[in-house]
């Protein structure tokens, strides 16, 4: 699960990995903690740590903000 723009590639996208973890949890397939790692074979290694506390899925890791936005309702 990666994101692309004209200027960069996000080798491991935390928000989509969090959604995938919720999908796996709903099917009883996700462990309480795991790491998602991608991009190593193309020289852009990244990883996120996912934790299920029984109520929510938490996504963590080292980040560099490349895209920022504001939601207006």
N, C-alpha and C positions, 0 to 999 in steps of 0.2 A: 504494500500500500504506500505508494509514493506520489508526490505532487510535483508538477512541472510548471515553470513559467518560461518566458523567453530568455531570462537571465540566469536561472539556477534550477537545480533539482533538489527537492527535499527527499533524502534517501529513506527516511522512515517517518511516516506521518502519524503522530500520536493520536489525533482525534479519530481517524479511521481505525487504528488499532484498538482504541477504546470501544468503538462500536462493534468491532469484530469480537472482542472479549465478551461483550454483553450477549451477542448472538450465541457464542460458545457456551456461556454460563446458562442461558435459557435451555440448552440441550444437555446440560450436565457434562460438558466436554472440557471445560476450562479448569485448570488447577487454581488454587487461591493466589498463587504468585507465579509469574513467568516473565520471560524477556523476549521481546521481538527484535530481531536484528536483520538488517538488510543492507545492500549496497556494497559489501566488502569486495565482491568480485569485479566491480566496476570502479573501484578506487574512491568510493564515497560511503564508507561504512558509517552506520548509525544504529542506535539501539534505544529502545524505550522499555521501562520496567512497568508491568501491569500488576495491580494488586486488587483483589476482590475482598472487601471488608464485610461482606454479607449484606450490605445495603447499597453500596456504590462501587463502581470500578474506578480505580485511581490510576492515572498515567503519569509517570515521572521519568526523568532523565535530564541530561545536559541539553540545553537548547540554545539556538541562536535565532532571534526573531528576524524573519525575512519578509513577512507580510503582516500588516496590521490593518485593522478595519474597525468600523463603528456600526453598530446596529441601531437604526432609528425606527421607532414604532409610532 
